[in-house]
Amino acid sequence: MSVNRLILGDNLEILKSMENDSVDLIYLDPPFFSNRNYEVIWGDTGEIRSFQDRWAGGISHYIDWLKERVEEMHRVLKPTGSIFLHCDWHADAYIRVHILDRVFGEKNFRNHIIWKRNFTKKGSQFKMTRYAQNTDSIYFYSKTNKSFFITPRIKNLNDEELLSIYNLTDENGKRYKSEPIELPKMMGRKNLVFEYKGYTPEYGWMMNKEKLNELDRLNKIFFTKNGKPRRKNFLGDYAGSEADNQWLDIQPIGQVQSEMIGYPTQKPEALLQRIVEMASNEGDIVLDPFVGGGTTIAVADRLNRQWIGIDQSPMAVKVTEFRLQKQTDLFTAPYTVQLYKYDYDTLRNKDAFDFETWIIQQFGGVPQNRKGGDKGIDGKTGDGVPVQVKRSDNVPRDVIDKFPTASQRYDKSLFQKNQKTKNPIGYIIAFSFNKGAVEEVARLKTEDNIIIKLIKVDEIVPIAVKPVIGVHINELERDESDGTSAGSRKIEFVAVGQSPAGIEFYSWDFTFNKDKGFKPSVIIDKDGKQTLTLKAGAHSIAVKVIDNDGLENTEVVQLKINGVVEKVK
């Protein structure tokens, strides 16, 4: 499976299609075994269907449902890989004992991480009969004892506290704290008792002579007035204290307003950043089989990891895509979004080379992955049969005329073998073929025993009509307090979308730039209404509408404000 891919579908089936030992890190935040009404978040068809499957029975059914997915995750995880499973108190004991210990083995248990997800106390409208549940569990298991791991550090001191601790300054003006460099009596070691610069510690140094020389070279040893050596621990070297299994320093999403997208169980990026950095390197593959609000994918992409994200909800996939768009720049690796349905206009007008690569992969083949010089062959099937792609409708006969020659040139022996055994000598993929092309394929089969398979795009991926959208503009009031004659304008934007599949949500870019692409200012808007106060000048507002199939359409509104609100065509 190719990486940097968002996939809409059942994660069990998609996991089954992935290769063994192909992923470096897995983080999953599956739906908790908690209140049934609270659990449905997006509310679209895919999520509801999955939700019903999980709740066909009680806790045993839930564990069975989750276990068969974790078994596939274990298979695709590399021997050096790790898994982090996020859950709460409703089922954490069952998950550890009945799933993780059995699938990964007790010996590969690494940590039960406790994350404090809530810093507020439970309301007192009801009599408390137990302590408030303010934590989640994150189970950390490795596949083998060779897993990659870097201990994270926590900078949990503020500037004032640091200055009070690092309270000394050396001759170069660098702040440091003084620490002992010789062992106390209870820890004395005879092999570390030796003379250094005229001083011999009674119970030994804390390190060997080689390391002492290195510290001295870095100007990290000094002698006190009474002749005792001490170590300089510079403020500039402070990296924080080593983290343990209690993660109390990562604030919940409600206190990180800039990250909020309107997803109730959204996890903070700092939480995923710690996991990704501690258990993977740049370029490694991170898998999240329950994408949800897209935090894992957004963080993995920002930290230069490759990734695969899966979710059964079209809204989850589209929200994640918009989060990626928001942080995309010139150096961001390309990614693909795999939906149930695709709209004709987007595919038909897609970059020709990108379309060739994408549709061949959807067909189950291998693209050539090079522009130009392909001599009429754009890829091949799993058994090597050539594939040609035409990003067009009504493909004419002359394409068929040239294809046998291109196929022979590509692999003459394979061509002759398939002709002899009456198997296809190749495939041509296009949106449609005209009558002449179809008739020529029939003639070649009958008269020359050459079989060419014509494949329409909608035979490979389902094609639907994308939603339509319109935007109404209402001027609410003027604000001339800025001292200009033009003043500011408070404007209401109302987006109205229509789709046979039903409208799921809207997303807005208040500073749309065509060259930079859509960068959402508001990712999730269920109502399609936004109110902005705009100053005098030109403004470009873009809104996307997303339907229940995950298809989208965009409307761009350009305004000029100079005394009046003028819509620019």
N, C-alpha and C positions, 0 to 999 in steps of 0.2 A: 504494500500500500504506500502510495506517495505521501509525503509529509506536508505540513502547513496546509491542512485541509480541514474544513468544517463540514461535518456530515450530518444530514438530517435522516434519522432512522433509528431502528431498534439496536441498541448497543450490543446486545447479545449476538445478533446476526452479523454485525459489522466486525466485532471482535473475532468471530469464527473465521472470517475471511483474511485475517491478518497473519503474518508469518510468525513462527516461533522465534523467541529471543530477539525481538526487533525493537523494543522500547526500553529506554533508560530509567524513566521515572513515571509513576502513575499516582495521580491524586484524584480521589473520588469523594464527592459530597452527595451521596445518594439521598433520595427522599427519606426523611426520618420516619420511624415507626411511631407516629404521634397522632395528634388529632386529625381525623380524616378530612374534615372540611378545610382546615388550615393548609393541608398539604398541597392542594391544587393551587398553583400560583399563576401560571400564564393563562390557563383555562382554555387553550386551543384543543383541537381534536386529538392531536398526537399525544399530548400530555394526559388528557382525560382517559384515552384508551390505555395508556401505560398504567395510569393510576388505578383503573378498574382491575387490571391484571394483578397488581400487587395486593389489592384488598379483597381478592376472591376468598381468602381465608384469614386466619389469625396470624399470630407471631410465627408459627411454623411455616406457613405459606410464604410469609415475607422473607424469612431466612433462606428458604429454598430458592426463592426468586433471586435473591442477592448472591447466594452462593454459586449458582451456575455461571454468573457473570464474573465473579472473582476467580473462579477456576480458569476461565479464559484469559483473564488478566495475568494470572500466574504464568500461563503458557507463553504469552507474548513478551513477558518481561525478560530482559537480559540477565545472565547470571550475576552481573554486577549491579543490577537494578534494585529499586526499592519501591514500596507502595505505601501511601498514606491514606487511610480511610477515615473520613470525618463522620462522626455520629453523635447522638446525644444519649441521655440516660435511659430513654425508653427501651433501647435494644442493645446498648453497648456490650453488656455481658454476653448476650447471645451471639453477637457478631464476633467477639474475640474467641469464644470457646468453640462455637459450632461452625465458624467459617474460617477465620484467619489461622487459628492454631492447626486446624485440620488441613487446610490447603497449603499454607506456607510452612507449617511445622513450628512447634513451640520453640525450638532452638534458634529460629530465625526471627523471633520477636525481639525488637530493639527498644521500643519505648511506648509507654502510654502517655501521650502528651496531653496536658490539661490546658485548654485555652479559656481564659476568662472573657466571655463574649458579651457580658453585660455588667456595667458599672453602677447601675441604679438599683435601688432596693425595690422589692415587690410592694405594690400598693397595699394599704392596710384596710381596704373596704371589707375584707373577709378576715375572720379569725385565722391566724397562722397556726398550722399544726405541724409544720416542718420548716427547715431552712430553705431559702430561695435557691432555685436552680440557676446558677449564673455561669456555668461552664459547659463546654463541649469536650468530647474526647476525640483525639486524633491518634489512631493506632498506626505505628510505624513498624513495618516488617521488611526484611530484605529477602531476596530469593535464595542467596547463599551467604556464606561468611566472607565473601569477596566484594561486598557492596561498597560503592563509593560514598564517602561521607566526609563533610567538613564541618567541624563544630562552629556554629554561629556565635557571634559575640553581641552583647547588648550594651549599648551606651546609655546607661540608666542614671547618669549624673548630669545635673544642669551646670551651666558655666560657673555660677557662684560656688557650687560644691567642688568643682574641679580646681578652681583657683585656691580654695582653702586647703586642698590636699596637696596640690603641686605648688607649694608655698616658697620654694627656693629658686634662686636665679644664678646661673653660672656666669663665667666671664664673657660669654658670648650673648648674654641676655636671654638664654633659653630656660624656661621654667622646668623644674623637676622636683621630685620628691626623693628623699634619702631613704635607702633600704639597706638592711644588713647584707653582707656578702660572705660572712663566715658562719659556720654551723654552731648551734647551741650544744651544750653538753649532752643533752639527751639524744641528739642525733649525730654525735661525733663519729667520724670515719677516719681511721689511721692512714688510709691510702691517699687521703686528700690533705694531709698535714705536710706542707712543704713551704719553703721560704719564697716570698715574692716581693721584690722591691724593699727588702730589708724587714719585712714583717712575716712572722710565722704564727698562724692562728693555733690556739691550743687544741681545738677539736676538729680543725679542718676547714677548708674552703667549701663553698656550695657548688663548686664546679672544678673541672680539671684546669691545668695550666694553659692549655690551648684556648679554652673559652675565656679565661682571664685575660690573655693577651688580646683577644678579639675585642672584649669590652673596653680595655685600656686604649686600644687603637681608635675606638669610636668615642673616646673621651667620656666614658660612662663609669669611671672609677675615680674617686677622690679620697683624700685622707683628712680626717678631722684634726682639730688642734691637738688632741692628745695622741695622735699618731695612728688611730684606728682607720682601716679602709672601709669605705661605704660605696654603695652603688647608686648612680644617678638613674632614676627612672623618669625619662623626659615626658612632658605633657604631649608633645608631638607624636609620641609612640603609643598613646592611649588608644586602644581599639575596643575598649569595653570589657566586661566580664563574660566568661563563657556561659552560654545559655544552658539551662537544665530543662527538665521536662515540664516545668510550670511556666507557661507563657502568659505572664501577667502584664507585659509591657505593650502589647499590640492592641490598640483601641478598636472597639467594634465600629462597624460601618456608620452607625448613627452619629458618631462623633467625628467622622471624616466626611464632612458634607460634600466636598468637591468630588468624591467618588460615587456618590449616590446616583443610581439610575432608576430607582423605583422598583427594584426587585427585593421582596421582603426578606429572603434568606441570603442576600448578597454577602460575600465574605470580603474583608478588607484586603487590598493588594499587598500590604505589609506581611500578612499571614502567608500568602502564597509565595511572596518573594523569599521569605526565610526558608521555606521548604524547597523551592526550586534551587536556590543557591547552595543549600547544604547538601543536596543529594544529586546534583548534576553539574556538568560542565557546559560551557558554550558549545553549541552545535549538537548537543545531545537531544534525544527525542522525548518530549513530555506528552503524556496521554491523559486526557480528562474525558471519561466516558459519560459523565453527567454534567454537561457544560453549564446549564442553568443561566446565571447572569454573565458568564464569560470571563470571570476574573482570572482563572488559571491561564487561559489562552492569551489574554491581554498581557499578563505578567511574563509568561514564557516568551512571547514574541518580543517584548521590550528588552528582555535579558538575553537576546540572541540565541534562544533555544529553538529547535525545530519542534513542531507540535502537531497533534491530532486531537480534534474535539468532536464529540458525538452527543447528540440530543434528539429526543423524539418530538420535541416541540419546535415548530417552525419559528415561533417568536424567539425562543432561546438562541437559535442559530443566527437569526437576523440581528438581534441585539448584540451578540458577540461580534458579528461582522461590522456593525457600526462602531463598536468600541475599538476595533482594529483600525478602521478608517480614521478615527479621531486621532490616533497616535502614529499614523503612517507618515513616513518622510522618504526622501530619496534613497536612503540606505536600508529601508525595510524590505525584507524578503517577500516575494510574491506568494499569494495563497489562493486557494480555490474553495468555493462553496458548493456543496453537493446537496441539491434539494430533491424533493419528490417530483416537482414539475418545473419547467423552464418556459419562459415566454419567448415567442417567436422573434420579436423585434430585437431583443437583446442578443440572442444567438446569431441571428442573421447578420447583424452589424458588428459582431465581435471581431477583433483583430484576426486576420486569416490564419496566421501561424498559431496563435493561442487557441483558436477554435479547432484546428487540426489536432493539436496535442491533446486538448480536452476530450474531444469526441472519440478519438481512438482509445483513450484510457477508459472512457465510459463503455466502449464496445468490448473492452477486455483485452485490447491489444497493446503493443509497445510502439510509441511514436518515434520517428527518426530524431526529433529534437535538434533539427538544424534547418536554418532558413536558406532556401535556394539550393541548387545543385542536387536535388533529390531525384532527378530524372523521372519524375512522374509518380514516385512511390513515397508516401508520407509516413508509413509505418508498416507493422506486420502483426499478424495474429500470434497467439501463443505458440503455434506450431510452425511459424515462419512464413505463412502465406501473406503476400503483399496486400496492403490497403492503401487506397487513394481517397482523398477527401476533397469534395467540392463544396465550398460554402455558398451555394447558390440554388436557385429553383430551376425547374425545367432543363436539367442538364441535357445537352444535345447529343446526337449520334456520334459526332466526331470525337468525343471523349472516349466512347466505347471503342472506336476504330483504333485509337492510339494505345489503349490499355494493354492488349496482349503483347505488343512489342516491349513496352515498359516492364511487364512482368517477366518476360524472357531475359531481358537485360539484367534484371534484379537477381534472378536465380534460375538459370536455364534448366538445370537438372530437376529442380522442384517443379517448374512449369511442365516439363515433359512427363514427370511422374503423375502429377495431378490430372493432366490431360488423358493419360493412359487409363488411370483408375476412375475417371469420370467424377473427380472432385473439383471444387472451385479452384481456378487458377489465381483468383484474387477477388477482392471486395472493393466496391466503389460506394462511398457514403456521400449523400447529398440530401437536400430538403425535398427535392422531387426530380423526376426524370420525364422528358417529353416522350411522345409516342415513338419517334424514330429511335431513341436510345433503347426503349423496351423491346422494339421489334428486332433491332440488331443483336441484342443479347440472346433472343430466342433463335435467330438464324445461326449465330455462332455455335450454339449448343447443338442444333440439329445437323448442320452441315460440316462443322469442323471439330466437333466434340470438345469445344472450349466453353467451359462454364464460368460465367462471371456473375457474381451475386450483387444485385443492386439493393442497397440498404438505405432506407429513408431515416432521417434523423429521429423522427417520432417513433420509430421502431426500437430505438436505442434508449431514448429518454422521453418521457411524456411531455408534450408541449401544451401549454395553456395560454389564455389571453391575459396579459398583465392588467392590473387594475387601472382605472382612469381616475384623474384627480383634478379638482378645480379649487381655486383659492379666492375667497371674498375678503375685501379690505374695508374696515370701518374705522373712520377717524373719530376718536372719542373726545379728545379735548386738546387745547393748545396750552403750551407752557412758555411764556415769554420772559421768565425770570432770569434767563441766561444773558439778558441784555442785548440780544440781537433782534433785528427787526423781523427776522424770519421766525425765530423761536423754535422750540422743540414741538414734536407732535406725538401724542399718545395714540397708538394705532392697534386695533384688534385684527388679527389674522385668523380667518376661519377656513380650514381645509375640509373639503368634502370629497371622500373617495367612494368609488363603487367597484364591486367585483362580484362575480357569481359565487366565489368562495367565501365572501364576507370579509369585511375589513378588520384587521387585527389591531394595528396602532399606526401612529404617525411619528416622524422624527424630523427635527428642525435644525437648519444651519443658518444662524442669524448673520453671518459674515461670509456668505458663499463666494468662493473664488473658483472659477471654472478650471483654471490651470492646476490648482491644488486639490481639486476634488471635494466631495462632500465630507465635511468635518462637523459632526453633530454637536450643536450646543445643548439641545435637549434630545436625549436618545429615545425615551418612551413618553408618548403623549397619547392617551387612549381616546381623548375627546376631539383632538384636532384643532384646539384653540390656544392661541398665544397672544399676549399683549406686550407690546414693546414701546418704549419711549425713545424716539429717534431724533437726533439732532439734524440741523440743516446739512444738506449734502446728498450724495448718492448712496443708495443702500441696495444690497442684493440679498434677498431672503430665499432660501431653498427649503422645500418641504418634501419629504418622501412619504408615500403611503404604502403600507405592507398588508397584504391580504393573508388569509388563513393557509394558503399554499406556500407562503414565503416569497411570493412574487411582489415586485415593487414597481413604482413609477415615481417620477420626480417632476415637480413644478417649481420654476424659478420666478420670483416676483422681483422686479427691479423698480425702485422708487426714487424719485428726486424730490427733495423737500426744500423749498425756498419760498416761504410765504404760504404756499399751498402744497398739498400732497399730490404729486403727479406720477402716474404709473407710466413707466418707460417701456415701450414695446421692444 
